[in-house]
């Protein structure tokens, strides 16, 4: 790679990058706007084709979000294989972009999904353009952006596609939102969001309460048991986030539902956590109540910090030094599709997107100077694999 030419090309493209990012941010692409997700995917497909990718396609599922795939062959058969990955959906509902569109204020840019992760998409695309437009074709490159990461792929086969596309890759760079300090994620907790459904027996609370079996009372005691399963020494946490139950205040409630969040650092710990939760479900405090579990499969497996991940992070750190940046590695409590690419055996660096903060909030932002810095970092890392 001719570093000087690639960096000069990126710098010359910064206004175009900002314009492309603005277009992406101003398209609502939450779960309630499949058309918007498709529109974002189409813009990415168009860009990949424009910069010379050999294969580009949209992957569509009826009544579900669109994904986009691209592949660029290397100039040699034994070239290293690299993957750039991420997602196009945001957590914001339709109408958000119109209410607070993309804007810049000093060194910051704001808008729904600007950090998570439309700036990461933009960096990935324009970095590949800068490399390819400067006679670089040393790596076999796959690009895959899904349309439903924020909802954990409930209606598509995106998880299987991540596993398929990542298999055999020498490096995966997930363009998730970067940290304000430029840190990179080298491990993520796996997540599960099971529901505990409790069935009781309804009765009049004044005339014949003895004929009832309170689902809420059963739930209350199980909530304590669930929270007691948290083991901070192992990084495993349980949280009962919502409680629903009963119909009216003067009736013994015949139903209760608990929505639970579980986080764990390893697949073994996640499996153990789910087994322990099942044991809580099987225990009965209030006679004649019945408890069942729903959605016991993890939403995301853990992104474990494998030797491959450590080695790739060392490479990222080394390239950061060339830019005068000290990049630190962190373990995050939030899940991402990087967990799937690691599960496929591919060394993965996550949170390679733009530096910024407050993602998923109305104040979500990126740092403009970090935007260009991360594009240069990605170019160096891809070339160095």
Protein Blocks (a to p, Z undefined) as FASTA:
>chain_A
ZZklmmmmmmmmmmmmmmmmmmmmmpccbfklmklmmmmmmmmmmmmmmnopabdcdddd
ehiacddddddddfbfkbccddddddfbdfbdehklmmmgcddehjbccdehklmomkmm
mmmmmmmmmmmmnopafbccdddddfklmnoomlbcklmmmmmmmgopabdcdfbdcdfk
opacfbdcdddddddddddddddfklmmmlpccfklmmmmmmmmmmmmpcfknopacddf
bdcedjbfkbccfbdcdddddddfbfklmmmmmmmmmmmmmpcfbghiacddehkbcfbd
cddddfklmmmmmmmmmmmmmnopacdddddfbdcfklmmmmnopacdehkaccdehehi
akbccdfklmmmmmmmmmmmmmmZZ
